[in-house]
Amino acid sequence: MKVVVAHNRYREAIPSGENVIVDTEIEQLRSAGLEVVPFQRSSDSIADMPAIQKALLPVSPMLGPAAQHDLASLIETEKPDLIHLHNPYPLLSPRVIRTAHAHGIPVVQTVHNYRQVCSSGLYFRDGHNCHDCRGKLLGWPAIKNKCYRGSAAQSAIMATTLAVHRPTWRSVDRYIALTDKIAAHLTDYGIAPGRIVIKPNGLPDPGQPEPLGDGFLFGARLSPEKGLGLLLDAWRRHPDGSLGPLRIAGDGELRHLAEQAAAERSDVTYLGPLDRAGMIAARRASSVVVAVPTWEDVLPTVILEALSSGRPVLGTAVGGVPYLIGAAGWLAEPNPAALAEILPTARAEAARVAPAARERYLTHFHPGVLTKRLIEVYAGMVEDSQRTSR
């Protein structure tokens, strides 16, 4: 089976779990014997584009003319069985779906965010969850609030793109929802449940877990929606040292909160931004990983990394977090009082719950399990396409 994997890569300067997942999935599919042809564009290339291409960028999310030409040529040369689309913005455009269908090629899309409806893709703005554009023919609130890249003009283009391509999105042959929350989002958008498959992302197996360390690890982008402020508010409700150490890793606009907490308390350490090896070491030193987003986070990679390493997770009951954690950790409502109440429980029960973390990874998020499921989705699509063309 030959599959074209289409993805607009996010800028490498900003760590992207989605880029990592796409690369990992390609490697896993190839290891399973499939022929994978990447069709990727990178947002990093925009800075080096000729002036005439930059002038056409405003229409790229809607039309992506260069991408359509290149994809059509690729299809004619490679003759793939299907196209697996991830992120189409800004250089590919949802129009790749129409281009594929024009050549008789079925399309499956993995939905990593809420961008069928929301211009930012997050259902989050100004520090709170937002669904103002749901059910609207045109996302005027997104334009008013400059939800896409902080620009009213670019938000207008994205909102228009979402409106124009509503029929395009509804023509996708199969959707892969990472969690039940995304499946519900797609159903609300008008996609028939029979065209939605729930299949989360997975990560390579790091091997048998190391013995638990001590304390908590928060590793994420230090921005409001990731919940650092929430965690620190909850942490300060306990005496210094009573919960063991809290390690904070990452960088972003709220870095000053991490630095301030580390200066104020002996039980808080700010590790700064860490590379992959640094994060592995920080997890090894800890007994519980904290993932407390305040937005409807789809699938925090930090949770998958924790489970694969045999670390239970303390999370907030939002987005896809409950689906990921299952019985391998604890959930709290996203407010300081609720989180503060459960912190001592997580510390006391970490050793008991840790085996469930590794087991949940092996049964739900191991690449062997997920790659098999993905190939089953592909096979079903190809069979449906062949039946339709007869």
C-alpha positions in Angstrom: 0.0 0.0 0.0 1.3 3.5 -0.9 0.3 6.5 1.2 1.0 10.2 0.7 1.4 11.9 4.1 0.6 15.6 3.7 1.6 18.1 6.4 2.4 21.7 6.7 5.2 21.7 9.3 5.1 24.2 12.1 8.2 26.4 12.6 11.1 24.5 14.1 11.9 27.4 16.5 8.7 26.6 18.3 8.6 23.0 19.5 5.7 21.2 17.9 4.3 17.9 19.2 2.4 17.6 15.9 5.7 17.7 13.9 7.1 14.9 16.1 3.9 12.8 15.8 3.9 13.0 12.0 7.6 12.1 11.8 7.1 9.2 14.2 4.0 7.9 12.4 5.8 7.9 9.0 8.7 5.9 10.6 6.2 3.4 12.1 4.3 2.9 8.9 7.5 2.3 6.9 8.6 -0.2 9.6 5.3 -2.0 9.0 6.0 -2.4 5.3 4.0 0.5 3.8 5.4 2.8 1.2 5.1 6.3 2.5 5.6 9.4 0.3 5.8 12.6 2.3 4.2 15.7 0.8 5.3 18.4 3.3 5.8 22.2 3.4 7.4 24.1 6.2 6.4 27.5 7.6 10.1 28.1 8.0 10.3 28.5 4.2 8.2 31.6 4.2 11.0 33.9 5.2 13.1 32.9 2.1 10.3 33.0 -0.4 10.6 35.3 -3.5 8.6 38.5 -3.2 5.9 37.3 -5.7 5.3 34.2 -3.6 5.0 36.2 -0.4 2.5 38.5 -2.1 0.3 35.4 -2.7 0.6 34.1 0.8 -2.7 35.7 2.0 -4.6 33.3 -0.3 -2.6 30.2 0.6 -4.8 29.0 3.4 -7.8 29.2 1.0 -6.3 28.0 -2.3 -2.7 26.9 -1.9 -2.2 27.1 -5.7 1.4 26.0 -5.7 0.7 23.1 -3.4 -2.2 21.9 -5.7 0.0 21.9 -8.7 2.7 20.0 -6.9 0.3 17.5 -5.3 -1.4 16.8 -8.7 2.0 16.0 -10.2 2.9 13.8 -7.2 -0.3 11.8 -7.6 0.2 11.3 -11.3 3.7 10.1 -10.7 3.3 8.0 -7.5 -0.3 6.8 -8.0 -0.9 6.5 -4.2 -3.8 4.5 -2.7 -4.7 7.3 -0.4 -3.7 10.6 1.1 -3.3 11.1 4.9 -3.6 14.8 5.7 -2.5 16.4 9.0 -2.1 20.2 9.2 -2.9 22.1 5.9 -2.1 25.6 7.1 -0.9 27.9 5.7 0.9 26.6 2.6 -1.1 23.5 1.7 -4.8 24.6 2.2 -7.8 22.3 2.6 -8.0 22.4 -1.2 -5.6 19.4 -1.2 -8.7 17.4 -0.3 -10.4 18.5 -3.5 -7.2 17.9 -5.6 -7.0 14.4 -4.3 -10.6 13.7 -4.9 -10.3 15.0 -8.5 -7.8 12.3 -9.1 -10.0 9.6 -7.4 -7.8 9.4 -4.3 -9.5 9.0 -0.9 -8.4 11.3 2.0 -8.1 10.6 5.7 -7.3 13.5 8.1 -6.0 13.3 11.6 -7.6 16.1 13.5 -5.0 17.6 15.9 -7.1 20.7 16.9 -10.4 22.5 16.5 -9.7 24.4 13.4 -12.6 23.2 11.4 -14.5 25.9 13.5 -12.0 27.9 15.4 -9.5 30.2 13.6 -6.8 29.7 16.2 -7.6 26.0 16.5 -7.7 26.2 20.3 -11.2 27.2 21.4 -9.2 29.5 23.8 -8.6 33.2 23.8 -7.8 36.0 26.4 -7.2 33.4 29.1 -10.5 31.5 28.8 -12.2 28.9 26.8 -14.1 30.3 23.8 -16.7 28.8 21.5 -18.0 32.1 20.0 -17.6 30.9 16.4 -19.4 27.6 16.8 -22.6 27.4 14.7 -21.7 30.6 12.7 -21.5 30.7 8.9 -18.6 33.1 9.2 -16.4 33.5 12.3 -16.9 37.2 12.9 -15.8 36.9 16.6 -12.4 35.6 15.4 -11.9 38.6 13.2 -13.0 41.0 16.0 -10.7 39.4 18.5 -7.8 38.9 16.1 -7.6 35.2 16.9 -5.3 34.2 14.1 -1.7 35.4 14.6 -3.0 38.5 16.4 -4.1 40.1 13.1 -7.6 41.2 12.1 -6.7 40.9 8.4 -5.2 37.4 8.8 -8.1 36.3 11.0 -10.5 37.5 8.3 -8.7 35.3 5.8 -8.7 32.3 8.1 -12.4 32.8 9.0 -13.3 33.1 5.3 -11.2 30.0 4.5 -13.1 28.0 7.1 -16.4 29.2 5.7 -15.5 28.5 2.1 -14.1 25.0 2.9 -16.9 23.8 5.0 -18.1 21.5 2.2 -14.5 20.5 1.6 -14.0 19.3 5.2 -17.3 17.5 5.0 -16.1 15.6 2.0 -13.2 13.9 3.8 -13.6 10.2 3.5 -12.5 9.3 7.0 -11.5 11.3 10.1 -9.1 10.2 12.7 -10.0 11.8 16.1 -7.2 11.7 18.6 -9.7 11.4 21.5 -13.4 11.2 22.3 -13.4 15.0 22.7 -12.3 15.5 19.1 -14.8 12.9 17.9 -17.6 15.0 19.6 -16.3 18.2 18.0 -16.5 16.6 14.6 -19.9 15.2 15.2 -21.1 18.7 16.3 -19.6 20.0 13.1 -21.8 17.7 11.1 -19.6 14.7 10.4 -21.4 11.3 10.5 -20.1 9.2 13.4 -19.5 6.3 10.9 -16.8 8.4 9.3 -14.9 9.0 12.5 -12.3 6.7 14.0 -10.8 7.4 17.4 -7.1 6.6 17.3 -4.7 8.5 19.6 -1.1 9.3 18.8 1.6 7.1 20.2 5.2 7.3 21.0 8.1 4.8 20.6 8.6 2.5 23.6 11.4 3.9 25.8 11.8 0.5 27.5 11.2 -0.7 31.0 10.6 2.2 33.4 13.3 3.4 35.9 12.3 3.3 39.6 10.2 6.3 40.7 12.0 9.4 41.8 10.5 12.0 44.1 8.1 14.9 43.6 6.3 16.4 40.7 7.4 17.5 37.2 5.7 20.2 35.1 7.1 20.3 31.6 5.3 22.4 29.0 5.3 25.7 27.2 5.1 28.4 29.8 1.9 30.1 28.5 -1.4 30.8 30.2 -3.4 27.9 28.7 -0.9 25.3 29.8 -1.7 25.9 33.5 1.5 27.0 35.2 -0.3 29.8 37.0 -3.0 27.3 38.2 -0.4 24.9 39.4 1.6 27.5 41.4 -1.6 28.9 43.0 -2.4 25.3 44.1 1.1 24.6 45.2 1.3 27.7 47.4 -1.6 26.4 49.5 0.7 23.8 51.0 3.6 24.5 53.4 7.1 24.7 51.8 8.5 21.2 51.5 5.3 19.3 52.4 4.7 17.9 48.9 8.3 17.1 48.0 10.0 18.9 45.1 8.3 20.6 42.2 10.4 20.8 39.0 9.3 23.2 36.2 10.8 22.8 32.7 10.0 24.9 29.7 10.0 28.5 28.4 7.5 31.1 27.4 5.8 34.3 28.4 5.1 33.1 32.0 8.8 32.2 32.7 8.8 34.9 35.3 6.2 33.0 37.3 8.5 29.9 37.4 11.5 32.0 38.4 9.6 33.8 41.1 8.3 30.6 42.6 11.8 29.1 42.6 13.1 32.2 44.4 10.4 32.2 47.0 10.3 28.5 47.9 12.9 25.8 48.6 10.7 23.1 47.1 10.4 24.6 43.6 13.2 24.4 41.0 13.0 26.0 37.6 15.0 23.9 35.1 14.6 26.2 32.1 14.0 24.8 28.6 15.2 21.3 28.3 16.2 19.1 25.3 14.9 15.6 25.0 17.7 14.1 27.1 17.0 16.7 29.8 13.3 15.9 29.9 14.1 12.2 30.3 16.3 12.9 33.2 13.8 15.2 34.8 11.0 12.6 34.5 13.4 9.9 36.0 14.0 12.2 39.0 10.2 12.6 39.6 7.4 10.4 40.7 4.4 12.3 39.2 4.1 14.3 36.0 1.7 17.2 36.1 -0.4 18.2 33.0 -2.9 20.8 34.0 -4.0 22.8 30.9 -6.9 25.2 31.3 -7.9 25.0 27.6 -9.5 22.0 25.9 -6.1 20.5 25.2 -6.4 17.7 22.6 -3.6 15.3 23.3 -0.7 16.6 25.4 2.4 14.7 24.4 3.8 15.1 27.9 1.1 12.7 29.2 2.1 10.0 26.7 5.8 10.5 27.6 4.9 10.1 31.3 2.8 6.9 30.8 5.5 5.3 28.6 8.0 6.0 31.4 5.8 4.5 34.1 5.0 7.9 35.7 1.4 8.5 36.7 -0.1 11.8 35.8 -2.0 14.5 37.7 -4.2 16.3 35.1 -7.1 18.7 34.8 -10.5 17.3 33.6 -10.5 19.2 30.3 -10.2 18.3 26.6 -8.5 14.9 25.9 -6.7 14.7 29.3 -9.2 12.4 31.0 -9.2 10.0 28.0 -5.4 9.8 28.1 -5.0 9.3 31.8 -7.7 6.8 32.4 -6.9 5.0 35.7 -3.3 5.9 35.5 -3.4 9.1 37.6 -5.7 11.7 39.1 -8.0 14.4 37.7 -8.9 17.7 39.2 -11.2 20.5 38.0 -9.1 23.4 36.6 -9.2 25.6 39.7 -6.6 26.1 42.4 -8.7 24.7 45.3 -9.5 21.4 43.5 -5.9 20.9 42.4 -4.5 21.8 45.8 -6.8 19.2 47.4 -5.5 16.3 45.2 -1.8 17.1 45.2 -1.1 15.3 48.6 -3.1 12.2 47.3 -1.0 12.1 44.2 2.2 12.2 46.2 1.0 9.5 48.6 -0.3 7.1 45.9 2.3 7.5 43.2 4.0 4.2 43.8 0.7 2.3 43.8 -0.5 3.9 40.6 2.7 3.8 38.6 2.3 0.2 37.2 -1.1 1.3 35.7 0.7 4.1 33.9 3.0 1.8 32.0 0.2 -0.7 31.4 -2.0 2.0 29.9 0.8 3.0 27.5 1.3 -0.6 26.4 -2.4 -1.3 25.7 -3.5 2.1 24.3 -0.5 4.1 23.0 2.2 1.7 22.0 3.2 2.1 18.3 2.6 -1.5 17.6 -1.1 -1.2 18.7 -1.7 2.1 17.0 0.1 1.3 13.7 -2.0 -1.8 13.3 -5.1 0.3 13.9 -4.1 2.9 11.4 -3.4 0.3 8.7 -6.8 -1.1 9.3 -8.3 2.3 8.7 -6.3 2.6 5.5 -7.4 -0.8 4.3 -11.0 0.0 4.9 -10.8 3.2 3.0 -9.1 1.6 0.0 -11.7 -1.1 -0.1 -14.5 1.5 0.1 -12.9 3.5 -2.8 -12.5 0.4 -5.0 -16.1 -0.6 -4.3 -17.4 2.9 -5.3 -15.3 3.0 -8.5 -16.7 -0.3 -9.8 
